[in-house]
């Protein structure tokens, strides 16, 4: 009988101990924009009035215990370059069983039981930061860290912490390189190229792009032409599928992943076919996530003309004539019957890694004919 009582007492003690062990409070940050923020506008988070903008983050506070707890919450903001910017603490408030979700607007509100009643700003640091902010309307490029700490006041439960990092990069570079030149609306001003599968190239510090290509139409300006079907429209993301955080339905166009800011026009399967003798416009939209939502930064519009079949045939004959003069007997070894490049049809031409037109290549070949020393096919 005594043994049974002791076992029952031990079991009861273990149950009470396990209840204390598994009774816990957790705090987890969630960004309001799961794709991350690259630009942070001052109007969306005024550090002196931070509840005035849209939600930036959510804090999920979970009570896995069976009863209610009394807690306080401390929130701080710091930047990697400037250090501590601000810190605030709420008053005591009840945390019922389950999950309580608070946004930054709840915490920075001037009313409500979850507001930060003691909110201090590091004025010397913030004053220096505000000079940059007011000049651009954006937070300077930096890593901004929100830190939350939840203290349980009525139980022996350790305080819980979590952090949220926002990496503001402020990307702004978006320059088209090839093919073409800035569109004036006149077809004669558009550079001529000699392939219907050009390699489109641009330079940018962004990572998401929408490329639009359309044929020039009589009586339409370049902008109107790019808004009409049929056209080529595709979203390109730098990296691989595992590195991109894409929300289902975020883009209506087809998505492709590319290693760098360039792609070759597809050989088939597109609604827009590039045809000799016609003029085309193209533009790149940089897709950037901001604190106000998605933002498109548009490049200027470029145009190019595909050489007509007659022009192309003449250029090829001129190129063959030059190559025969430069290569001599090596020409037939390369392009003749059984040669390494017999019937070879190039889709693009590069010289020292830079894309050039057939006309550019012919001009350069004229200058190197006297210095030819040999060839190598790669």
C-alpha positions as CSV (number, residue, x, y, z in Angstrom):
1,X,0.0,0.0,0.0
2,X,2.8,2.4,0.9
3,X,4.6,1.5,-2.3
4,X,1.4,2.3,-4.3
5,X,1.0,5.7,-2.6
6,X,4.7,6.6,-3.2
7,X,4.3,5.7,-6.9
8,X,1.2,7.8,-7.2
9,X,2.9,10.7,-5.5
10,X,5.9,10.4,-7.9
11,X,3.6,10.2,-10.9
12,X,1.8,13.4,-9.8
13,X,5.1,15.2,-9.3
14,X,6.3,14.2,-12.7
15,X,3.0,15.4,-14.3
16,X,3.4,18.8,-12.5
17,X,7.0,19.0,-13.6
18,X,6.2,18.1,-17.2
19,X,3.4,20.8,-17.2
20,X,6.0,23.4,-16.2
21,X,8.5,22.1,-18.8
22,X,6.0,22.2,-21.7
23,X,4.1,25.3,-20.6
24,X,5.9,27.9,-22.8
25,X,5.5,31.1,-24.5
26,X,7.1,31.7,-28.0
27,X,7.5,34.8,-30.1
28,X,8.1,34.7,-33.9
29,X,8.6,37.5,-36.3
30,X,6.9,37.4,-39.8
31,X,7.6,40.1,-42.5
32,X,4.5,41.6,-44.0
33,X,6.2,41.1,-47.4
34,X,7.5,37.6,-47.7
35,X,9.6,38.5,-50.8
36,X,11.7,40.9,-48.8
37,X,12.1,44.6,-49.1
38,X,14.7,46.2,-51.4
39,X,13.5,49.8,-51.0
40,X,12.1,51.3,-47.8
41,X,10.3,54.6,-48.2
42,X,10.2,57.1,-45.4
43,X,6.4,57.6,-45.8
44,X,6.0,53.9,-44.9
45,X,7.9,54.0,-41.6
46,X,8.4,57.4,-40.1
47,X,10.6,56.7,-37.1
48,X,9.0,59.6,-35.3
49,X,5.4,58.4,-36.2
50,X,5.9,54.7,-37.1
51,X,2.2,53.6,-37.0
52,X,1.3,55.8,-39.9
53,X,2.3,53.5,-42.7
54,X,1.3,50.0,-43.9
55,X,2.2,46.9,-41.9
56,X,5.9,46.0,-42.0
57,X,6.0,43.0,-39.8
58,X,3.9,40.7,-37.5
59,X,4.8,39.2,-34.2
60,X,3.1,35.9,-33.3
61,X,3.1,35.3,-29.5
62,X,2.0,31.8,-28.7
63,X,0.9,30.6,-25.3
64,X,1.0,26.8,-25.2
65,X,-0.1,26.7,-21.5
66,X,-3.6,26.0,-20.4
67,X,-4.0,29.3,-18.6
68,X,-3.6,33.0,-19.2
69,X,-0.2,34.7,-18.6
70,X,0.7,38.3,-18.0
71,X,3.5,39.6,-20.2
72,X,5.3,42.6,-21.4
73,X,6.9,43.1,-24.9
74,X,10.1,45.1,-25.7
75,X,10.9,46.1,-29.3
76,X,14.1,47.7,-30.5
77,X,15.4,48.8,-33.9
78,X,19.0,49.0,-35.0
79,X,21.0,49.3,-38.1
80,X,24.3,47.6,-38.9
81,X,26.0,50.9,-39.7
82,X,24.5,53.3,-37.1
83,X,23.8,51.0,-34.2
84,X,20.8,51.3,-31.9
85,X,18.0,53.6,-33.3
86,X,15.1,53.2,-31.0
87,X,13.6,51.0,-28.3
88,X,10.2,50.7,-26.6
89,X,8.3,48.6,-24.1
90,X,4.6,47.9,-23.6
91,X,2.8,47.9,-20.4
92,X,1.6,44.6,-18.9
93,X,-1.2,42.9,-20.8
94,X,-2.8,39.4,-20.6
95,X,-1.8,36.7,-23.0
96,X,-4.6,34.1,-23.3
97,X,-4.0,30.5,-24.4
98,X,-3.4,30.2,-28.1
99,X,-1.8,32.7,-30.5
100,X,-1.9,36.5,-30.4
101,X,-0.7,38.3,-33.5
102,X,0.5,41.9,-33.3
103,X,1.6,44.2,-36.2
104,X,4.0,47.1,-36.0
105,X,1.0,49.3,-36.2
106,X,-0.5,47.7,-33.1
107,X,2.8,48.3,-31.2
108,X,3.4,51.9,-32.4
109,X,-0.2,53.0,-32.1
110,X,-1.0,55.9,-29.8
111,X,-3.9,53.9,-28.2
112,X,-4.6,50.3,-27.4
113,X,-3.3,47.9,-24.8
114,X,-0.4,46.6,-26.9
115,X,1.1,50.0,-27.6
116,X,4.7,50.8,-26.7
117,X,4.2,53.1,-23.7
118,X,7.9,53.8,-23.3
119,X,9.5,54.5,-26.7
120,X,12.8,56.2,-26.9
121,X,14.8,57.3,-30.0
122,X,18.6,57.6,-30.1
123,X,18.3,61.2,-31.2
124,X,22.0,61.8,-32.0
125,X,22.1,58.8,-34.3
126,X,18.7,59.3,-35.8
127,X,19.3,63.0,-36.6
128,X,22.3,62.0,-38.7
129,X,20.3,59.3,-40.4
130,X,17.4,61.6,-41.1
131,X,19.6,63.8,-43.3
132,X,20.1,61.0,-45.7
133,X,16.5,59.9,-45.4
134,X,15.0,63.3,-46.1
135,X,17.3,63.8,-49.1
136,X,16.0,60.7,-50.8
137,X,12.7,59.8,-49.1
138,X,14.2,56.3,-48.5
139,X,16.1,54.5,-45.8
140,X,19.8,54.3,-46.8
141,X,21.1,51.0,-47.9
142,X,21.8,48.9,-44.8
143,X,20.7,46.0,-42.7
144,X,17.9,47.0,-40.3
145,X,17.2,44.7,-37.4
146,X,14.0,44.6,-35.3
147,X,14.4,42.7,-32.0
148,X,11.5,41.6,-29.9
149,X,11.6,40.2,-26.3
150,X,8.6,38.8,-24.5
151,X,8.8,38.6,-20.6
152,X,6.4,36.4,-18.7
153,X,5.7,38.1,-15.3
154,X,3.5,35.5,-13.5
155,X,5.4,32.2,-14.1
156,X,8.9,30.8,-14.1
157,X,9.2,30.9,-17.9
158,X,12.3,32.4,-19.5
159,X,12.0,35.4,-21.7
160,X,11.7,34.7,-25.4
161,X,13.4,36.6,-28.2
162,X,13.3,36.8,-32.0
163,X,14.8,39.1,-34.7
164,X,13.7,40.3,-38.1
165,X,16.4,41.6,-40.5
166,X,15.4,43.8,-43.4
167,X,18.2,44.3,-46.0
168,X,17.6,47.5,-47.9
169,X,19.7,47.6,-51.1
170,X,18.0,50.5,-53.0
171,X,18.8,49.1,-56.5
172,X,18.6,51.7,-59.2
173,X,20.8,50.7,-62.1
174,X,19.1,49.5,-65.3
175,X,20.8,50.1,-68.6
176,X,20.2,48.3,-72.0
177,X,23.2,47.2,-73.9
178,X,22.3,45.1,-77.0
179,X,20.7,44.9,-79.5
180,X,19.8,48.4,-80.7
181,X,20.0,52.0,-79.4
182,X,17.5,54.4,-77.9
183,X,14.3,54.6,-79.9
184,X,13.4,57.9,-81.5
185,X,10.3,56.6,-83.3
186,X,12.1,56.6,-86.7
187,X,13.0,53.2,-88.1
188,X,16.0,54.6,-89.9
189,X,17.6,55.5,-86.6
190,X,17.5,51.9,-85.4
191,X,20.8,49.9,-85.7
192,X,20.7,46.9,-88.1
193,X,21.4,43.4,-86.8
194,X,21.9,40.2,-88.8
195,X,20.3,37.4,-86.8
196,X,16.7,36.7,-85.9
197,X,17.8,35.1,-82.6
198,X,19.7,38.0,-80.9
199,X,21.2,37.9,-77.5
200,X,19.5,40.5,-75.4
201,X,21.8,42.0,-72.7
202,X,21.4,44.7,-70.0
203,X,23.1,45.8,-66.9
204,X,21.4,46.2,-63.5
205,X,21.8,45.7,-59.7
206,X,18.2,44.4,-59.5
207,X,17.4,40.7,-59.6
208,X,13.9,40.5,-61.1
209,X,12.9,41.7,-64.6
210,X,10.1,41.8,-67.1
211,X,11.4,41.9,-70.7
212,X,8.9,43.1,-73.4
213,X,9.6,43.0,-77.2
214,X,7.2,44.2,-79.9
215,X,7.2,45.0,-83.6
216,X,7.1,48.6,-84.7
217,X,3.8,49.5,-86.3
218,X,3.0,52.3,-88.6
219,X,1.6,55.3,-86.8
220,X,2.4,54.0,-83.3
221,X,4.9,55.4,-80.9
222,X,7.4,52.9,-79.2
223,X,5.4,52.9,-75.9
224,X,2.1,52.0,-77.7
225,X,3.8,49.3,-79.7
226,X,5.1,47.6,-76.6
227,X,1.6,47.5,-75.1
228,X,0.0,45.7,-78.1
229,X,-0.2,42.0,-78.9
230,X,1.4,40.0,-80.3
231,X,4.5,40.7,-78.2
232,X,7.1,38.8,-76.3
233,X,6.7,39.3,-72.5
234,X,8.6,37.3,-69.9
235,X,9.8,37.5,-66.3
236,X,13.4,36.7,-65.7
237,X,14.8,36.0,-62.2
238,X,18.5,36.0,-61.5
239,X,19.5,32.8,-59.7
240,X,17.9,29.4,-59.5
241,X,14.4,28.3,-58.4
242,X,15.6,27.4,-55.0
243,X,16.9,30.9,-54.3
244,X,13.7,32.8,-55.3
245,X,10.8,33.5,-53.0
246,X,7.9,33.6,-55.4
247,X,4.3,34.0,-54.3
248,X,1.8,31.9,-56.4
249,X,0.1,34.1,-58.9
250,X,2.6,36.9,-58.4
251,X,3.4,37.1,-62.1
252,X,1.1,36.6,-65.0
253,X,3.9,36.0,-67.5
254,X,6.0,33.0,-67.9
255,X,9.0,32.9,-65.4
256,X,12.5,31.8,-66.3
257,X,15.7,31.7,-64.2
258,X,18.9,33.1,-65.7
259,X,22.4,33.3,-64.3
260,X,23.0,36.8,-65.5
261,X,21.3,39.8,-67.2
262,X,21.1,38.3,-70.7
263,X,19.1,35.8,-72.7
264,X,18.9,34.6,-76.3
265,X,15.6,35.0,-78.1
266,X,13.9,31.6,-78.4
267,X,14.1,29.8,-81.8
268,X,10.4,28.7,-81.7
269,X,7.2,28.6,-79.7
270,X,6.7,32.3,-79.3
271,X,3.8,34.5,-80.3
272,X,6.2,37.0,-81.7
273,X,8.6,35.9,-84.5
274,X,11.4,38.2,-85.4
275,X,11.4,38.6,-89.2
276,X,14.0,40.1,-91.6
277,X,13.4,43.6,-92.8
278,X,11.3,44.6,-89.8
279,X,11.9,46.9,-86.8
280,X,11.4,46.0,-83.2
281,X,11.3,47.8,-79.8
282,X,12.3,46.3,-76.5
283,X,12.3,47.4,-72.8
284,X,13.3,45.9,-69.5
285,X,11.2,46.6,-66.3
286,X,13.1,46.1,-63.1
287,X,10.8,44.5,-60.5
288,X,11.6,45.7,-57.0
289,X,9.9,45.0,-53.7
290,X,9.3,48.1,-51.6
291,X,7.6,48.9,-48.3
292,X,4.6,50.2,-50.3
293,X,4.4,47.1,-52.5
294,X,5.9,46.0,-55.8
295,X,7.5,48.7,-57.9
296,X,8.5,48.7,-61.6
297,X,11.6,50.7,-62.7
298,X,11.4,50.9,-66.4
299,X,14.5,51.2,-68.7
300,X,14.5,53.4,-71.8
301,X,13.2,51.8,-75.0
302,X,15.6,50.4,-77.5
303,X,15.0,49.6,-81.1
304,X,16.7,47.5,-83.8
305,X,16.1,46.4,-87.4
306,X,16.6,42.9,-88.7
307,X,18.5,43.0,-92.0
308,X,16.4,42.1,-95.0
309,X,17.2,38.8,-96.7
310,X,18.9,40.6,-99.6
311,X,21.1,42.7,-97.3
312,X,21.9,39.6,-95.3
313,X,23.0,37.6,-98.3
314,X,25.1,40.5,-99.5
315,X,26.8,40.8,-96.1
316,X,27.5,37.1,-96.0
317,X,29.1,37.2,-99.4
318,X,31.3,40.1,-98.3
319,X,32.2,38.2,-95.1
320,X,33.1,35.1,-97.0
321,X,35.3,37.2,-99.4
322,X,37.2,38.7,-96.5
323,X,37.6,35.4,-94.7
324,X,39.0,33.8,-97.9
325,X,41.6,36.6,-98.2
326,X,42.6,36.3,-94.5
327,X,42.5,32.5,-94.1
328,X,43.8,31.5,-97.6
329,X,43.9,27.7,-97.9
330,X,42.6,27.4,-94.3
331,X,39.2,28.7,-95.4
332,X,38.3,25.4,-97.2
333,X,39.6,23.4,-94.3
334,X,37.2,25.1,-92.0
335,X,34.1,25.8,-94.1
336,X,34.6,23.4,-97.0
337,X,33.4,19.8,-97.4
338,X,34.4,17.9,-94.3
339,X,35.4,21.1,-92.5
340,X,34.7,21.7,-88.9
341,X,32.2,24.5,-89.7
342,X,30.7,23.3,-92.9
343,X,27.1,24.6,-93.2
344,X,27.5,26.4,-89.9
345,X,24.8,29.1,-89.3
346,X,25.8,31.4,-86.4
347,X,23.0,32.8,-84.2
348,X,25.2,35.6,-82.7
349,X,28.6,37.1,-83.1
350,X,31.0,38.1,-80.3
351,X,34.4,39.7,-80.5
352,X,36.5,39.5,-77.2
353,X,33.3,38.5,-75.4
354,X,31.3,41.5,-76.7
355,X,28.3,41.0,-79.0
356,X,28.7,42.7,-82.4
357,X,26.8,43.0,-85.6
358,X,27.9,41.4,-88.8
359,X,28.8,44.9,-90.1
360,X,31.0,45.4,-87.1
361,X,32.7,42.1,-87.7
362,X,33.4,42.9,-91.3
363,X,34.9,46.3,-90.3
364,X,37.2,44.6,-87.8
365,X,38.2,41.9,-90.2
366,X,39.4,44.5,-92.7
367,X,41.8,45.8,-90.1
368,X,43.3,42.5,-89.1
369,X,43.9,40.9,-92.5
370,X,47.6,41.7,-92.4
371,X,48.2,40.3,-88.9
372,X,46.5,36.9,-89.3
373,X,48.7,34.1,-87.8
374,X,46.4,31.1,-87.5
375,X,43.0,30.0,-86.2
376,X,41.4,27.8,-83.5
377,X,37.8,26.5,-83.6
378,X,36.2,26.3,-80.1
